[in-house]
Amino acid sequence: MRIKISFKFAILLLLNIASTNIIQAQTFEYRSHKNSAIASYSMPYRLFIPEDYDPGKTYPLVLFLHGAGERGTDNNIQVDGSRGARLWAEAENQASHPCFVLSPQCPADKQWVNTNWSFGSYSIDKVPVSTELKMVKDIIETLMTNYKIDANQLYVTGLSMGGYGTWDFTERYPDLFRAAVPI
């Protein structure tokens, strides 16, 4: 059986898909964070602010740590490379659970945890906290001073390299996050 798709239909379908991705990408603000006491570089990140944000109310924050394939400085791929961050910002999820979504981007030559992944495990007593996680923690603290984010409703999740970062964050700062979902 052969399926025929007209050229006009194919163009409309591609435009619809492209516009959906553009609309989703635009809901995340492009930002950068600098703290020279922690690092010599600025960390790009994307921030989703709940629609109809009300400074009179408090909101949860979901931190998404991307995998190794999304490292860099383009401040796009950590949101566009997987559904990890976008999932929490989808309209149906925001309708029932409005929250901020933070998606920082790890530099190309760095990782969330300074350990060799092939080892399978490590001791946080022997591996210092990475500059990258220090920067992310500083971003969270800055956002909490600028927005009404509930300190008791911080959540972290991460994929692959971000899963390592999720575990590391919760081990080093056990009282910071209410829940963690390493993937």
C-alpha positions as CSV (number, residue, x, y, z in Angstrom):
1,M,0.0,0.0,0.0
2,R,1.4,3.4,-1.0
3,I,0.5,6.6,0.8
4,K,0.3,9.7,-1.2
5,I,1.0,13.0,0.5
6,S,0.5,16.1,-1.5
7,F,3.3,18.6,-1.6
8,K,1.0,21.3,-0.1
9,F,0.0,19.0,2.8
10,A,3.6,18.0,3.5
11,I,4.6,21.7,3.6
12,L,1.7,22.5,6.0
13,L,2.7,19.6,8.2
14,L,6.3,20.7,8.4
15,L,5.3,24.3,9.1
16,N,3.0,23.1,11.9
17,I,5.7,21.0,13.5
18,A,8.3,23.8,13.2
19,S,6.0,26.4,14.6
20,T,5.1,24.1,17.5
21,N,8.8,23.7,18.3
22,I,9.4,27.5,18.0
23,I,6.4,28.3,20.3
24,Q,7.7,25.7,22.9
25,A,11.2,27.1,22.7
26,Q,10.0,30.7,23.1
27,T,8.3,29.8,26.5
28,F,11.8,29.4,27.9
29,E,13.6,32.6,28.4
30,Y,17.3,32.8,27.4
31,R,19.5,33.8,30.3
32,S,23.1,33.6,31.5
33,H,24.6,33.5,35.0
34,K,28.0,34.9,36.0
35,N,29.6,34.5,39.5
36,S,33.3,35.1,39.2
37,A,33.8,33.8,42.7
38,I,32.7,30.4,41.4
39,A,33.8,30.3,37.7
40,S,35.5,32.4,35.1
41,Y,32.8,31.8,32.6
42,S,29.0,32.6,32.4
43,M,26.7,29.6,32.4
44,P,23.9,29.8,29.9
45,Y,20.5,28.6,31.1
46,R,16.9,28.6,30.1
47,L,14.1,29.5,32.4
48,F,10.4,28.8,32.1
49,I,8.3,31.2,34.2
50,P,4.7,30.0,34.8
51,E,2.1,31.7,32.7
52,D,0.2,34.3,34.8
53,Y,3.0,34.3,37.3
54,D,1.6,35.9,40.5
55,P,4.3,37.3,42.9
56,G,1.7,37.0,45.7
57,K,1.9,33.2,45.4
58,T,4.9,30.8,45.8
59,Y,5.8,28.2,43.1
60,P,7.8,25.1,42.9
61,L,11.0,24.9,40.8
62,V,12.0,21.9,38.7
63,L,15.7,21.7,37.7
64,F,16.5,19.6,34.7
65,L,20.1,18.6,34.1
66,H,20.8,17.5,30.5
67,G,23.0,14.7,29.2
68,A,26.5,14.9,27.7
69,G,25.2,15.4,24.2
70,E,23.6,18.7,25.1
71,R,26.8,20.4,26.4
72,G,27.9,23.6,24.9
73,T,27.1,27.3,24.8
74,D,24.3,27.6,22.3
75,N,21.6,27.8,25.1
76,N,19.2,25.7,23.0
77,I,20.1,22.1,22.9
78,Q,19.6,21.5,26.6
79,V,15.9,22.3,26.1
80,D,15.4,21.3,22.5
81,G,17.6,18.1,22.6
82,S,15.1,16.1,24.7
83,R,11.7,16.5,26.4
84,G,13.4,16.6,29.8
85,A,12.8,20.3,30.5
86,R,9.9,20.9,28.1
87,L,7.8,18.2,29.8
88,W,7.3,20.2,32.9
89,A,6.4,23.3,30.9
90,E,3.7,21.7,28.8
91,A,0.4,23.5,29.1
92,E,-1.5,20.5,30.5
93,N,1.2,20.0,33.2
94,Q,1.4,23.7,34.0
95,A,-2.5,23.8,34.3
96,S,-2.4,21.4,37.2
97,H,1.1,22.0,38.5
98,P,2.4,25.5,37.7
99,C,6.1,25.7,38.3
100,F,9.3,27.3,37.2
101,V,11.6,25.1,35.1
102,L,15.3,25.7,35.1
103,S,17.5,24.1,32.4
104,P,21.2,25.2,32.7
105,Q,23.8,24.2,30.0
106,C,27.0,22.6,31.0
107,P,30.1,23.7,29.1
108,A,31.3,21.5,26.2
109,D,34.5,20.3,28.0
110,K,32.9,19.9,31.4
111,Q,30.5,17.6,33.2
112,W,28.1,17.9,36.1
113,V,30.2,15.5,38.2
114,N,34.0,15.4,37.9
115,T,34.3,11.6,37.8
116,N,34.9,9.0,35.1
117,W,31.5,7.5,34.3
118,S,33.0,4.1,33.5
119,F,33.9,3.6,37.2
120,G,30.1,3.2,37.9
121,S,30.4,4.8,41.3
122,Y,32.5,7.2,43.3
123,S,32.8,8.7,46.8
124,I,31.7,12.4,47.2
125,D,34.4,12.5,50.0
126,K,37.0,12.0,47.3
127,V,35.5,13.9,44.4
128,P,34.9,17.6,45.1
129,V,31.7,19.3,43.9
130,S,32.0,20.5,40.4
131,T,32.2,24.1,39.4
132,E,29.2,23.5,37.2
133,L,26.9,22.3,40.1
134,K,28.1,25.1,42.2
135,M,27.0,27.5,39.4
136,V,23.6,25.8,39.2
137,K,23.1,26.0,42.9
138,D,24.0,29.7,42.7
139,I,21.5,30.2,39.9
140,I,18.8,28.6,42.0
141,E,19.6,30.8,45.0
142,T,19.5,33.9,42.7
143,L,16.2,32.9,41.2
144,M,14.8,32.4,44.7
145,T,15.7,36.0,45.6
146,N,14.1,37.3,42.4
147,Y,10.9,35.2,42.3
148,K,8.5,33.7,44.7
149,I,10.0,30.2,44.6
150,D,9.1,27.9,47.5
151,A,12.4,26.6,49.0
152,N,10.5,23.5,50.2
153,Q,9.4,22.6,46.7
154,L,12.6,22.3,44.7
155,Y,12.9,19.3,42.5
156,V,15.8,17.9,40.4
157,T,15.8,15.5,37.5
158,G,18.5,14.6,35.0
159,L,19.2,12.4,32.0
160,S,22.4,10.3,31.6
161,M,25.2,12.7,32.6
162,G,22.4,14.8,34.2
163,G,21.4,11.7,36.2
164,Y,24.9,11.6,37.7
165,G,24.4,15.3,38.5
166,T,21.0,14.6,40.1
167,W,22.5,12.0,42.4
168,D,25.5,14.1,43.2
169,F,23.3,17.2,44.0
170,T,21.1,15.2,46.4
171,E,24.1,13.6,48.1
172,R,25.9,16.9,48.6
173,Y,22.9,19.0,49.5
174,P,20.4,16.5,51.0
175,D,18.0,19.2,52.3
176,L,17.9,21.3,49.2
177,F,15.5,19.2,47.1
178,R,12.2,17.7,48.0
179,A,12.5,14.9,45.4
180,A,14.9,13.7,42.8
181,V,14.4,11.7,39.6
182,P,17.7,10.6,38.1
183,I,17.3,9.0,34.7
